[in-house]
């Protein structure tokens, strides 16, 4: 059955106290993983508290024992790739091999403007992203010094020492739904594709395209794990669900309208049914977006309802 992890927005009020509580709850309740975004701030004001991603993952690596974790995703637009490779190696080693290295091109204009990073237009952004993935992949996977001559990055006899404890380093996750730019990069470089906010039907269509791209790259379908990051509203009863979706969508959508777009909403049994449809479409792991960083009690209530049914 589908694996269930939790995903939080690290720029949306994350403090050490909240991070530590959510990490402990995620592990104790039996979720398979905990993932978080990598942003300075939100796309729209007001600014909120935000823990630096890699520092928070280093803490997580040494204060949990079972859950897998990682960035969703760490952008090359403000993360220099040779340093990302070094941090990823060290955090993965510290955790005993539980990091999933989520990488992205960057997208949020406000944080790039506010903190002085060049986002670039989309074609250039993806050229830089492709080079960044290549640099990170080579440093993690090559025991020999690496030379690289690109438009954005240049390496001369660069080597990552000590070598990662996991051969090849942590698996690379690439997130996104784009069939023209993102999926070809997944097929070439990634060990995990993370889709975003899709219906089961939408996922199945892209999943089939990815299988063909993998075949063209000489890879097997099983070489790439299929996961999805998705919105979530869990309620203890139908009235609670309706109230939460109304608040989430600012009154613009009913529960039925919102879930028809892909997000997950309902009571425990309803969520299990929705996850089952995603599993049938080929999703192996879902990262449920938990926005209320203080509501650990409700997270516990959801876990007790859905996880025993999914784990059998």
Backbone as CSV, one residue per row, in Angstrom:
resi,resn,N_x,N_y,N_z,CA_x,CA_y,CA_z,C_x,C_y,C_z
1,UNK,0.850,-1.198,0.000,0.000,0.000,0.000,0.884,1.247,0.000
2,UNK,0.298,2.364,-0.291,1.024,3.618,-0.406,1.657,4.021,0.933
3,UNK,2.863,4.555,0.866,3.545,5.069,2.056,3.113,6.519,2.286
4,UNK,3.018,6.916,3.560,2.543,8.253,3.903,3.616,8.995,4.694
5,UNK,4.009,10.147,4.166,4.952,11.037,4.844,4.273,12.395,5.054
6,UNK,4.892,13.221,5.851,4.399,14.564,6.129,5.347,15.579,5.486
7,UNK,4.764,16.632,4.919,5.547,17.717,4.332,5.081,19.039,4.946
8,UNK,6.024,19.859,5.375,5.669,21.161,5.942,6.348,22.275,5.160
9,UNK,5.761,23.461,5.266,6.326,24.648,4.624,7.233,25.361,5.627
10,UNK,8.537,25.203,5.433,9.491,25.693,6.417,9.563,27.195,6.547
11,UNK,9.058,27.916,5.553,9.076,29.383,5.588,7.802,29.955,6.191
12,UNK,6.923,29.074,6.647,5.586,29.503,7.058,5.414,29.477,8.567
13,UNK,6.467,29.919,9.281,6.381,30.012,10.734,7.150,28.944,11.483
14,UNK,8.097,28.280,10.796,8.826,27.189,11.442,9.875,27.736,12.407
15,UNK,9.786,27.276,13.658,10.765,27.581,14.697,11.347,26.266,15.197
16,UNK,12.390,26.356,16.006,12.981,25.119,16.547,11.968,24.337,17.374
17,UNK,11.178,25.038,18.192,10.202,24.334,19.024,9.206,23.578,18.162
18,UNK,8.700,24.215,17.115,7.731,23.559,16.236,8.375,22.399,15.469
19,UNK,9.574,22.627,14.964,10.281,21.586,14.204,10.531,20.351,15.073
20,UNK,10.964,20.569,16.285,11.269,19.446,17.170,10.012,18.656,17.537
21,UNK,8.912,19.356,17.753,7.655,18.670,18.085,7.142,17.872,16.896
22,UNK,7.179,18.467,15.719,6.664,17.778,14.527,7.551,16.588,14.172
23,UNK,8.856,16.753,14.313,9.769,15.642,14.013,9.505,14.460,14.938
24,UNK,9.370,14.739,16.238,9.109,13.656,17.194,7.774,12.990,16.906
25,UNK,6.755,13.795,16.603,5.438,13.229,16.336,5.445,12.391,15.065
26,UNK,6.094,12.886,14.025,6.132,12.159,12.756,6.748,10.786,12.940
27,UNK,7.830,10.722,13.687,8.483,9.435,13.906,7.665,8.540,14.839
28,UNK,7.189,9.100,15.943,6.472,8.291,16.932,5.142,7.752,16.391
29,UNK,4.497,8.512,15.514,3.174,8.115,15.016,3.242,7.090,13.891
30,UNK,4.430,6.914,13.297,4.578,5.886,12.284,4.555,6.360,10.849
31,UNK,4.633,7.671,10.615,4.784,8.155,9.253,6.163,7.748,8.728
32,UNK,6.258,7.563,7.424,7.500,7.047,6.852,8.555,8.136,6.677
33,UNK,8.126,9.401,6.638,9.105,10.447,6.399,8.587,11.821,6.751
34,UNK,9.530,12.781,6.778,9.226,14.188,7.043,10.039,15.034,6.069
35,UNK,9.349,15.836,5.289,9.985,16.672,4.277,9.601,18.128,4.507
36,UNK,10.456,19.037,4.041,10.139,20.454,4.196,10.654,21.258,3.014
37,UNK,10.010,22.402,2.800,10.389,23.286,1.707,11.679,24.026,2.050
38,UNK,12.306,24.584,1.017,13.542,25.361,1.170,13.318,26.745,0.580
39,UNK,12.828,27.655,1.422,12.585,29.032,1.003,13.054,29.997,2.090
40,UNK,13.427,31.194,1.652,13.669,32.267,2.617,12.351,32.733,3.234
41,UNK,11.338,32.884,2.381,10.086,33.480,2.798,8.983,33.027,1.856
42,UNK,7.764,33.453,2.143,6.630,33.116,1.284,6.563,34.021,0.059
43,UNK,5.780,33.584,-0.921,5.654,34.345,-2.165,4.930,35.666,-1.959
44,UNK,4.132,35.778,-0.882,3.409,37.011,-0.573,3.602,37.346,0.905
45,UNK,3.639,38.645,1.245,3.742,39.027,2.656,2.539,38.499,3.428
46,UNK,2.622,38.445,4.770,3.743,38.896,5.589,4.832,37.841,5.732
47,UNK,6.049,38.287,6.027,7.122,37.350,6.318,6.861,36.675,7.666
48,UNK,7.257,35.407,7.741,7.085,34.640,8.965,8.407,33.985,9.363
49,UNK,8.413,33.380,10.547,9.623,32.697,10.998,9.981,31.564,10.045
50,UNK,11.294,31.326,9.907,11.752,30.314,8.965,13.096,29.770,9.410
51,UNK,13.169,28.460,9.615,14.452,27.829,9.922,15.218,27.551,8.633
52,UNK,16.521,27.773,8.674,17.372,27.435,7.537,17.310,25.930,7.290
53,UNK,17.125,25.551,6.033,16.836,24.157,5.707,17.916,23.193,6.156
54,UNK,19.159,23.377,5.698,20.170,22.339,5.914,20.579,22.224,7.377
55,UNK,20.531,23.330,8.103,20.784,23.250,9.549,19.690,22.418,10.222
56,UNK,18.444,22.638,9.807,17.341,21.875,10.409,17.429,20.394,10.052
57,UNK,17.896,20.070,8.842,18.026,18.658,8.456,19.183,17.988,9.197
58,UNK,20.248,18.733,9.466,21.351,18.162,10.246,20.864,17.806,11.651
59,UNK,20.039,18.695,12.239,19.456,18.360,13.548,18.583,17.115,13.437
60,UNK,17.752,17.062,12.400,16.842,15.938,12.232,17.604,14.626,12.087
61,UNK,18.709,14.675,11.353,19.502,13.468,11.115,19.991,12.847,12.413
62,UNK,20.306,13.687,13.383,20.896,13.183,14.618,19.892,13.052,15.764
63,UNK,18.640,13.461,15.538,17.635,13.382,16.602,16.448,12.502,16.234
64,UNK,16.524,11.803,15.120,15.535,10.786,14.767,16.283,9.521,14.366
65,UNK,15.562,8.421,14.326,16.216,7.137,14.036,15.659,6.422,12.805
66,UNK,14.385,6.673,12.458,13.743,5.855,11.428,13.280,6.635,10.207
67,UNK,12.713,7.806,10.407,12.046,8.486,9.290,13.051,8.937,8.233
68,UNK,12.618,8.843,6.991,13.369,9.432,5.890,12.968,10.897,5.773
69,UNK,13.803,11.686,5.110,13.556,13.127,5.116,14.310,13.787,3.975
70,UNK,14.009,15.064,3.759,14.738,15.785,2.743,14.080,17.101,2.368
71,UNK,14.738,17.874,1.516,14.172,19.136,1.037,13.211,18.904,-0.114
72,UNK,12.162,19.709,-0.122,11.169,19.662,-1.200,10.984,21.073,-1.767
73,UNK,11.865,21.577,-2.558,13.165,21.034,-2.933,14.200,22.128,-2.735
74,UNK,15.477,21.765,-2.764,16.542,22.738,-2.584,16.933,23.301,-3.953
75,UNK,16.749,24.610,-4.190,16.958,25.163,-5.524,18.417,25.545,-5.796
76,UNK,18.853,25.285,-7.010,20.215,25.698,-7.377,20.296,27.205,-7.575
77,UNK,19.160,27.884,-7.637,19.168,29.331,-7.858,19.771,30.097,-6.695
78,UNK,19.676,29.559,-5.468,20.398,30.180,-4.351,21.182,29.166,-3.517
79,UNK,21.339,27.953,-4.037,22.160,26.927,-3.380,23.256,26.497,-4.349
80,UNK,24.469,26.899,-4.088,25.587,26.565,-4.977,25.783,25.042,-4.957
81,UNK,25.801,24.393,-6.114,25.681,22.936,-6.150,26.829,22.164,-5.523
82,UNK,28.058,22.651,-5.574,29.137,21.897,-4.931,28.948,21.885,-3.416
83,UNK,28.444,22.984,-2.861,28.181,23.021,-1.422,26.973,22.163,-1.064
84,UNK,25.959,22.158,-1.935,24.810,21.284,-1.706,25.247,19.827,-1.665
85,UNK,26.140,19.442,-2.570,26.637,18.060,-2.579,27.353,17.729,-1.272
86,UNK,28.153,18.661,-0.779,28.872,18.425,0.475,27.904,18.291,1.652
87,UNK,26.942,19.200,1.729,25.979,19.145,2.837,25.136,17.879,2.770
88,UNK,24.708,17.524,1.574,23.878,16.330,1.420,24.641,15.080,1.835
89,UNK,25.880,14.980,1.417,26.690,13.826,1.829,26.771,13.735,3.346
90,UNK,27.064,14.859,3.984,27.282,14.837,5.427,25.997,14.556,6.205
91,UNK,24.895,15.168,5.787,23.625,14.927,6.472,23.171,13.487,6.262
92,UNK,23.369,12.960,5.058,22.984,11.577,4.799,23.817,10.617,5.636
93,UNK,25.119,10.852,5.701,25.981,10.001,6.516,25.595,10.079,7.993
94,UNK,25.315,11.281,8.471,24.955,11.479,9.873,23.674,10.720,10.226
95,UNK,22.752,10.629,9.258,21.461,9.980,9.515,21.500,8.478,9.307
96,UNK,22.617,7.946,8.822,22.669,6.531,8.497,21.979,6.194,7.192
97,UNK,21.932,7.178,6.269,21.376,6.922,4.944,19.881,7.110,4.831
98,UNK,19.359,8.237,5.373,17.908,8.466,5.328,17.509,9.712,4.547
99,UNK,18.471,10.414,3.957,18.184,11.645,3.222,17.751,11.343,1.788
100,UNK,16.735,12.063,1.325,16.387,12.117,-0.098,16.704,13.535,-0.569
101,UNK,17.591,13.658,-1.517,18.099,14.959,-1.937,17.193,15.564,-3.003
102,UNK,16.215,16.341,-2.570,15.318,17.016,-3.493,15.962,18.253,-4.080
103,UNK,15.984,18.349,-5.402,16.618,19.460,-6.105,15.621,20.144,-7.027
104,UNK,15.742,21.475,-7.144,14.856,22.228,-8.012,15.564,23.392,-8.675
105,UNK,14.872,24.002,-9.643,15.447,25.113,-10.402,15.245,26.451,-9.710
106,UNK,14.284,26.519,-8.767,13.876,27.793,-8.179,12.682,28.344,-8.929
107,UNK,11.792,29.027,-8.200,10.596,29.554,-8.869,10.041,30.828,-8.257
108,UNK,10.323,31.061,-6.960,9.616,32.123,-6.273,10.328,33.464,-6.454
109,UNK,9.684,34.380,-7.154,10.335,35.646,-7.510,10.642,36.514,-6.288
110,UNK,9.730,36.547,-5.333,9.879,37.484,-4.213,11.147,37.217,-3.405
111,UNK,11.420,35.954,-3.085,12.602,35.671,-2.270,13.888,35.953,-3.043
112,UNK,13.880,35.715,-4.343,15.069,36.001,-5.138,15.314,37.504,-5.226
113,UNK,14.261,38.279,-5.394,14.403,39.738,-5.418,14.849,40.274,-4.061
114,UNK,14.223,39.783,-2.993,14.495,40.329,-1.663,15.903,40.013,-1.172
115,UNK,16.449,38.864,-1.587,17.735,38.436,-1.042,18.855,38.422,-2.077
116,UNK,18.585,39.013,-3.239,19.656,39.283,-4.181,20.124,38.112,-5.015
117,UNK,19.219,37.186,-5.331,19.577,36.044,-6.173,18.907,36.189,-7.537
118,UNK,19.622,35.810,-8.581,19.123,35.930,-9.940,18.332,34.678,-10.301
119,UNK,17.022,34.812,-10.467,16.175,33.669,-10.784,16.332,33.234,-12.240
120,UNK,16.603,34.173,-13.137,16.751,33.951,-14.582,15.394,33.656,-15.226
121,UNK,15.338,33.813,-16.561,14.123,33.409,-17.262,14.091,31.887,-17.347
122,UNK,12.960,31.341,-17.747,12.767,29.893,-17.609,13.769,29.072,-18.419
123,UNK,14.038,29.366,-19.689,15.029,28.541,-20.407,16.413,28.562,-19.755
124,UNK,16.886,29.754,-19.368,18.189,29.838,-18.709,18.167,29.168,-17.338
125,UNK,17.044,29.314,-16.657,16.909,28.715,-15.327,17.065,27.195,-15.402
126,UNK,16.474,26.588,-16.420,16.566,25.135,-16.546,17.924,24.694,-17.088
127,UNK,18.585,25.555,-17.855,19.963,25.242,-18.247,20.855,25.205,-17.010
128,UNK,20.698,26.206,-16.149,21.472,26.236,-14.904,21.115,25.052,-14.013
129,UNK,19.836,24.717,-13.937,19.404,23.588,-13.126,20.021,22.284,-13.625
130,UNK,19.995,22.088,-14.931,20.581,20.876,-15.505,22.059,20.775,-15.165
131,UNK,22.779,21.886,-15.296,24.202,21.881,-14.933,24.381,21.589,-13.449
132,UNK,23.512,22.179,-12.609,23.626,21.945,-11.172,23.418,20.485,-10.812
133,UNK,22.423,19.847,-11.440,22.204,18.423,-11.188,23.412,17.615,-11.633
134,UNK,23.958,17.951,-12.790,25.121,17.227,-13.310,26.309,17.352,-12.356
135,UNK,26.543,18.551,-11.849,27.651,18.776,-10.913,27.449,17.943,-9.646
136,UNK,26.250,18.022,-9.074,25.965,17.287,-7.832,26.082,15.788,-8.059
137,UNK,25.520,15.306,-9.159,25.567,13.874,-9.461,27.002,13.381,-9.602
138,UNK,27.796,14.123,-10.343,29.175,13.683,-10.562,29.975,13.675,-9.261
139,UNK,29.795,14.713,-8.445,30.544,14.758,-7.188,30.144,13.613,-6.255
140,UNK,28.863,13.298,-6.205,28.410,12.219,-5.328,28.804,10.844,-5.853
141,UNK,28.819,10.674,-7.168,28.963,9.346,-7.744,30.382,8.990,-8.175
142,UNK,31.236,9.985,-8.394,32.552,9.710,-8.957,33.627,9.627,-7.870
143,UNK,34.373,8.531,-7.871,35.515,8.408,-6.961,36.736,9.149,-7.495
144,UNK,36.691,9.521,-8.759,37.798,10.241,-9.377,37.504,11.741,-9.391
145,UNK,38.540,12.584,-9.428,38.325,14.026,-9.535,37.475,14.378,-10.753
146,UNK,36.639,15.404,-10.588,35.660,15.782,-11.610,36.063,17.094,-12.263
147,UNK,36.039,17.117,-13.595,36.169,18.350,-14.364,34.817,18.638,-15.011
148,UNK,34.398,19.893,-14.985,33.116,20.270,-15.588,33.231,21.682,-16.126
149,UNK,32.836,21.882,-17.363,32.928,23.183,-18.018,31.552,23.556,-18.534
150,UNK,30.820,24.359,-17.770,29.462,24.742,-18.152,29.315,26.241,-18.283
151,UNK,28.113,26.666,-18.598,27.829,28.096,-18.691,27.731,28.746,-17.315
152,UNK,27.368,27.953,-16.311,27.148,28.503,-14.970,28.110,27.951,-13.925
153,UNK,28.656,26.765,-14.162,29.525,26.133,-13.173,30.759,25.553,-13.863
154,UNK,31.891,25.675,-13.183,33.155,25.124,-13.685,33.861,24.406,-12.547
155,UNK,34.258,23.173,-12.803,35.010,22.388,-11.831,36.321,21.936,-12.460
156,UNK,37.377,21.952,-11.658,38.682,21.439,-12.090,39.222,20.538,-10.998
157,UNK,39.305,19.244,-11.294,39.813,18.253,-10.346,39.109,18.353,-8.999
158,UNK,37.792,18.484,-9.055,36.992,18.588,-7.831,36.660,17.187,-7.328
159,UNK,36.818,16.965,-6.042,36.545,15.648,-5.482,35.861,15.810,-4.128
160,UNK,34.949,14.930,-3.853,34.200,14.957,-2.596,34.815,13.929,-1.658
161,UNK,35.468,14.416,-0.610,36.108,13.543,0.367,35.682,13.959,1.766
162,UNK,35.358,13.010,2.639,35.331,11.573,2.375,34.212,11.209,1.405
163,UNK,34.325,10.049,0.815,33.284,9.595,-0.087,32.002,9.277,0.703
164,UNK,30.835,9.475,0.078,29.585,9.156,0.771,29.561,7.705,1.248
165,UNK,28.999,7.502,2.433,28.882,6.134,2.947,27.964,5.290,2.070
166,UNK,26.923,5.908,1.530,26.078,5.201,0.563,26.721,5.331,-0.812
167,UNK,26.948,4.236,-1.508,27.522,4.334,-2.852,26.677,5.252,-3.740
168,UNK,27.299,6.284,-4.289,26.564,7.236,-5.107,25.887,8.341,-4.327
169,UNK,25.961,8.256,-2.995,25.354,9.287,-2.169,23.855,9.148,-2.044
170,UNK,23.194,10.117,-1.427,21.739,10.043,-1.254,21.030,10.087,-2.597
171,UNK,19.880,9.408,-2.709,19.139,9.433,-3.974,18.655,10.841,-4.297
172,UNK,18.698,11.190,-5.575,18.251,12.506,-6.026,16.768,12.452,-6.365
173,UNK,16.031,13.397,-5.806,14.611,13.568,-6.075,14.433,14.846,-6.882
174,UNK,13.670,14.765,-7.961,13.328,15.946,-8.749,11.815,16.078,-8.747
175,UNK,11.341,17.269,-8.392,9.914,17.489,-8.287,9.381,18.350,-9.415
176,UNK,8.138,18.089,-9.810,7.485,18.892,-10.827,6.681,18.042,-11.785
177,UNK,5.792,18.710,-12.528,4.891,18.007,-13.440,5.180,18.289,-14.909
178,UNK,6.181,19.103,-15.200,6.394,19.530,-16.568,6.912,18.425,-17.475
179,UNK,6.169,18.056,-18.544,6.612,16.970,-19.419,7.747,17.346,-20.354
180,UNK,7.938,18.651,-20.589,8.959,19.076,-21.558,10.327,19.281,-20.924
181,UNK,10.361,19.788,-19.703,11.650,20.076,-19.066,11.925,19.175,-17.859
182,UNK,10.937,19.047,-16.969,11.182,18.342,-15.712,11.291,16.833,-15.898
183,UNK,10.332,16.228,-16.558,10.353,14.763,-16.679,11.592,14.241,-17.408
184,UNK,12.083,14.901,-18.464,13.329,14.432,-19.064,14.511,14.457,-18.097
185,UNK,14.544,15.447,-17.197,15.616,15.485,-16.197,15.459,14.353,-15.192
186,UNK,14.216,14.054,-14.804,13.963,12.911,-13.926,14.477,11.637,-14.570
187,UNK,14.138,11.448,-15.833,14.512,10.215,-16.536,16.026,10.057,-16.632
188,UNK,16.726,11.162,-16.722,18.178,11.082,-16.895,18.935,10.998,-15.574
189,UNK,18.473,11.734,-14.555,19.297,11.911,-13.361,18.709,11.370,-12.055
190,UNK,17.393,11.280,-11.928,16.784,11.115,-10.610,16.567,9.663,-10.233
191,UNK,16.496,9.430,-8.935,16.066,8.150,-8.383,14.641,8.236,-7.836
192,UNK,14.077,9.459,-7.851,12.692,9.632,-7.417,12.082,10.812,-8.149
193,UNK,10.870,10.599,-8.648,10.076,11.687,-9.217,8.991,12.058,-8.231
194,UNK,8.941,13.354,-7.880,7.914,13.836,-6.972,6.953,14.735,-7.743
195,UNK,5.764,14.230,-7.977,4.731,15.000,-8.659,4.029,15.910,-7.664
196,UNK,3.266,16.860,-8.180,2.690,17.893,-7.323,1.201,18.057,-7.584
197,UNK,0.376,17.858,-6.555,-1.041,18.238,-6.579,-1.765,17.701,-7.808
198,UNK,-1.637,16.413,-8.069,-2.285,15.816,-9.230,-3.448,14.918,-8.820
199,UNK,-4.421,14.789,-9.706,-5.419,13.741,-9.566,-4.769,12.413,-9.924
200,UNK,-5.446,11.315,-9.584,-4.932,9.998,-9.956,-4.811,9.873,-11.471
201,UNK,-5.786,10.423,-12.197,-5.762,10.346,-13.656,-4.615,11.175,-14.226
202,UNK,-4.420,12.358,-13.688,-3.327,13.197,-14.167,-1.975,12.585,-13.887
203,UNK,-1.854,11.961,-12.714,-0.598,11.296,-12.394,-0.332,10.137,-13.339
204,UNK,-1.354,9.312,-13.591,-1.174,8.138,-14.436,-0.692,8.526,-15.828
205,UNK,-1.210,9.619,-16.346,-0.805,10.064,-17.693,0.674,10.460,-17.711
206,UNK,1.094,11.264,-16.751,2.502,11.672,-16.704,3.407,10.493,-16.372
207,UNK,2.931,9.595,-15.526,3.716,8.427,-15.148,4.030,7.569,-16.364
208,UNK,3.048,7.433,-17.249,3.257,6.667,-18.477,4.297,7.340,-19.364
209,UNK,4.243,8.672,-19.438,5.241,9.400,-20.228,6.642,9.215,-19.641
210,UNK,6.732,9.228,-18.313,8.032,9.037,-17.672,8.578,7.640,-17.966
211,UNK,7.733,6.633,-17.939,8.189,5.279,-18.257,8.833,5.230,-19.644
212,UNK,8.232,5.899,-20.609,8.785,5.901,-21.960,10.120,6.642,-21.995
213,UNK,10.215,7.747,-21.276,11.468,8.503,-21.229,12.576,7.686,-20.571
214,UNK,12.234,6.936,-19.520,13.221,6.076,-18.877,13.724,5.005,-19.837
215,UNK,12.802,4.431,-20.574,13.200,3.424,-21.557,14.145,4.022,-22.591
216,UNK,13.863,5.257,-23.007,14.735,5.924,-23.976,16.124,6.199,-23.406
217,UNK,16.200,6.345,-22.080,17.492,6.575,-21.417,18.198,5.268,-21.069
218,UNK,17.583,4.145,-21.404,18.171,2.853,-21.076,18.008,2.464,-19.625
219,UNK,16.990,3.029,-18.962,16.737,2.730,-17.562,15.431,1.962,-17.421
220,UNK,15.281,1.301,-16.268,14.068,0.558,-15.961,13.065,1.463,-15.235
221,UNK,11.790,1.154,-15.381,10.761,1.894,-14.659,11.022,1.859,-13.157
222,UNK,11.494,0.713,-12.675,11.733,0.539,-11.242,12.944,1.327,-10.739
223,UNK,13.698,1.946,-11.628,14.851,2.740,-11.206,14.437,4.047,-10.535
224,UNK,13.203,4.452,-10.738,12.736,5.741,-10.217,11.483,5.531,-9.371
225,UNK,11.570,5.888,-8.101,10.398,5.817,-7.234,9.436,6.953,-7.587
226,UNK,8.140,6.697,-7.452,7.112,7.676,-7.796,6.435,8.161,-6.512
227,UNK,6.553,9.457,-6.259,5.914,10.036,-5.073,5.105,11.263,-5.483
228,UNK,4.327,11.771,-4.548,3.514,12.958,-4.811,3.426,13.816,-3.559
229,UNK,3.659,15.110,-3.732,3.376,16.067,-2.673,1.993,16.631,-2.945
230,UNK,1.124,16.601,-1.918,-0.260,17.000,-2.154,-0.818,17.759,-0.970
231,UNK,-1.763,18.641,-1.260,-2.457,19.376,-0.220,-3.338,18.450,0.603
232,UNK,-3.586,18.832,1.836,-4.362,17.995,2.744,-5.194,18.850,3.679
233,UNK,-6.440,18.447,3.851,-7.267,18.954,4.937,-7.970,17.767,5.579
234,UNK,-7.579,17.447,6.797,-8.182,16.352,7.566,-9.157,16.926,8.580
235,UNK,-10.331,16.333,8.629,-11.320,16.741,9.614,-11.820,15.551,10.410
236,UNK,-12.268,15.813,11.621,-12.758,14.733,12.480,-14.164,14.278,12.089
237,UNK,-14.898,15.153,11.374,-16.202,14.779,10.828,-16.425,15.617,9.571
238,UNK,-17.543,15.374,8.884,-17.786,16.047,7.607,-17.877,17.562,7.768
239,UNK,-18.503,18.014,8.855,-18.629,19.457,9.074,-17.258,20.099,9.266
240,UNK,-16.393,19.422,9.989,-15.029,19.914,10.207,-14.270,19.991,8.879
241,UNK,-14.449,18.971,8.047,-13.785,18.966,6.733,-14.253,20.152,5.897
242,UNK,-15.574,20.367,5.843,-16.110,21.477,5.047,-15.572,22.813,5.531
243,UNK,-15.504,22.976,6.843,-15.017,24.233,7.412,-13.547,24.467,7.054
244,UNK,-12.765,23.414,7.102,-11.337,23.556,6.828,-11.067,23.836,5.345
245,UNK,-11.794,23.175,4.475,-11.605,23.427,3.041,-12.086,24.825,2.676
246,UNK,-13.183,25.246,3.277,-13.671,26.606,3.025,-12.619,27.637,3.433
247,UNK,-11.995,27.433,4.584,-10.955,28.347,5.038,-9.734,28.270,4.128
248,UNK,-9.335,27.056,3.745,-8.150,26.862,2.900,-8.320,27.538,1.540
249,UNK,-9.521,27.462,0.974,-9.771,28.011,-0.365,-10.402,29.398,-0.315
250,UNK,-10.461,29.983,0.866,-11.066,31.311,1.050,-12.499,31.349,0.529
251,UNK,-13.204,30.228,0.764,-14.605,30.154,0.396,-14.876,29.959,-1.079
252,UNK,-13.841,29.707,-1.855,-14.008,29.630,-3.316,-14.395,28.243,-3.802
253,UNK,-14.138,27.193,-2.970,-14.421,25.837,-3.447,-15.055,24.998,-2.340
254,UNK,-15.931,24.097,-2.760,-16.456,23.081,-1.853,-15.411,21.972,-1.715
255,UNK,-15.663,21.052,-0.799,-14.765,19.906,-0.640,-14.657,19.135,-1.949
256,UNK,-15.804,18.907,-2.585,-15.818,18.135,-3.829,-15.058,18.848,-4.935
257,UNK,-15.216,20.143,-5.023,-14.514,20.913,-6.059,-13.012,20.922,-5.816
258,UNK,-12.629,21.023,-4.550,-11.188,21.087,-4.247,-10.514,19.747,-4.512
259,UNK,-11.127,18.674,-4.043,-10.511,17.360,-4.243,-10.517,16.949,-5.716
260,UNK,-11.459,17.470,-6.497,-11.478,17.163,-7.930,-10.241,17.712,-8.637
261,UNK,-9.594,18.702,-8.032,-8.375,19.275,-8.605,-7.119,18.497,-8.202
262,UNK,-7.260,17.584,-7.241,-6.114,16.780,-6.832,-5.864,16.715,-5.349
263,UNK,-6.003,17.829,-4.594,-5.745,17.757,-3.155,-6.619,16.739,-2.439
264,UNK,-6.195,16.387,-1.232,-6.848,15.357,-0.430,-7.560,16.030,0.744
265,UNK,-8.810,15.645,0.951,-9.575,16.212,2.058,-10.625,15.219,2.509
266,UNK,-10.810,15.138,3.821,-11.854,14.269,4.326,-11.591,13.819,5.744
267,UNK,-12.459,12.947,6.212,-12.228,12.233,7.461,-11.207,11.129,7.192
268,UNK,-10.852,10.397,8.218,-9.831,9.372,8.046,-10.164,8.364,6.961
269,UNK,-11.383,7.813,6.991,-11.769,6.811,6.000,-11.788,7.386,4.595
270,UNK,-12.244,8.628,4.464,-12.283,9.265,3.153,-10.870,9.489,2.608
271,UNK,-9.959,9.856,3.482,-8.572,10.050,3.058,-7.957,8.722,2.620
272,UNK,-8.248,7.661,3.344,-7.737,6.338,2.950,-8.225,5.974,1.554
273,UNK,-9.498,6.251,1.260,-10.039,5.952,-0.068,-9.318,6.762,-1.142
274,UNK,-9.066,8.031,-0.877,-8.391,8.880,-1.856,-6.943,8.434,-2.079
275,UNK,-6.281,8.047,-1.002,-4.907,7.551,-1.136,-4.885,6.239,-1.910
276,UNK,-5.926,5.434,-1.737,-5.995,4.180,-2.477,-6.050,4.406,-3.974
277,UNK,-6.775,5.427,-4.411,-6.846,5.739,-5.836,-5.484,6.183,-6.368
278,UNK,-4.755,6.955,-5.571,-3.411,7.356,-5.992,-2.490,6.138,-6.091
279,UNK,-2.615,5.235,-5.141,-1.792,4.020,-5.175,-2.083,3.201,-6.426
280,UNK,-3.359,3.084,-6.773,-3.730,2.335,-7.976,-3.143,2.964,-9.232
281,UNK,-2.966,4.290,-9.217,-2.402,4.995,-10.371,-0.885,4.882,-10.435
282,UNK,-0.263,4.371,-9.353,1.175,4.167,-9.365,1.975,4.989,-8.372
283,UNK,1.296,5.791,-7.540,2.003,6.574,-6.524,2.463,5.641,-5.413
284,UNK,3.752,5.662,-5.119,4.297,4.779,-4.085,4.401,5.459,-2.721
285,UNK,4.579,6.777,-2.729,4.687,7.527,-1.481,4.017,8.874,-1.661
286,UNK,3.239,9.295,-0.662,2.613,10.609,-0.711,3.129,11.440,0.455
287,UNK,3.476,12.698,0.161,3.872,13.653,1.184,2.699,14.596,1.405
288,UNK,2.026,14.466,2.530,0.844,15.252,2.820,1.250,16.579,3.450
289,UNK,0.789,17.659,2.845,1.177,19.007,3.263,0.424,19.400,4.539
290,UNK,1.170,19.514,5.638,0.588,19.848,6.942,0.920,21.301,7.250
291,UNK,-0.085,22.184,7.144,0.174,23.620,7.240,0.124,24.164,8.660
292,UNK,-0.675,23.554,9.524,-0.800,24.068,10.892,0.307,23.470,11.751
293,UNK,1.392,24.209,11.907,2.587,23.685,12.564,2.394,23.481,14.064
294,UNK,1.358,24.042,14.633,1.120,23.886,16.071,0.120,22.770,16.399
295,UNK,-0.585,22.273,15.402,-1.670,21.330,15.667,-1.172,19.884,15.588
296,UNK,-0.333,19.516,16.535,0.190,18.155,16.584,-0.881,17.168,17.034
297,UNK,-1.837,17.630,17.842,-2.914,16.746,18.300,-3.740,16.238,17.118
298,UNK,-4.032,17.116,16.188,-4.822,16.698,15.019,-3.999,15.783,14.109
299,UNK,-2.702,16.035,14.023,-1.831,15.139,13.267,-1.866,13.735,13.872
300,UNK,-1.848,13.670,15.186,-1.923,12.373,15.870,-3.259,11.697,15.600
301,UNK,-4.333,12.468,15.645,-5.656,11.887,15.393,-5.740,11.318,13.983
302,UNK,-5.206,12.041,13.011,-5.225,11.542,11.637,-4.397,10.270,11.504
303,UNK,-3.215,10.274,12.099,-2.345,9.097,12.003,-3.037,7.856,12.558
304,UNK,-3.702,8.004,13.693,-4.357,6.855,14.311,-5.527,6.338,13.484
305,UNK,-6.123,7.219,12.656,-7.220,6.787,11.803,-6.741,6.136,10.508
306,UNK,-5.731,6.716,9.885,-5.399,6.265,8.527,-4.271,5.239,8.475
307,UNK,-3.259,5.372,9.318,-2.077,4.499,9.150,-2.370,3.031,9.418
308,UNK,-3.163,2.655,10.439,-3.448,1.223,10.614,-4.166,0.622,9.401
309,UNK,-5.027,1.394,8.743,-5.726,0.870,7.568,-4.758,0.680,6.383
310,UNK,-3.809,1.583,6.243,-2.876,1.501,5.125,-1.826,0.434,5.352
311,UNK,-1.453,0.216,6.606,-0.406,-0.761,6.909,-0.961,-2.171,7.106
312,UNK,-2.275,-2.276,7.154,-2.880,-3.583,7.314,-2.630,-4.191,8.673
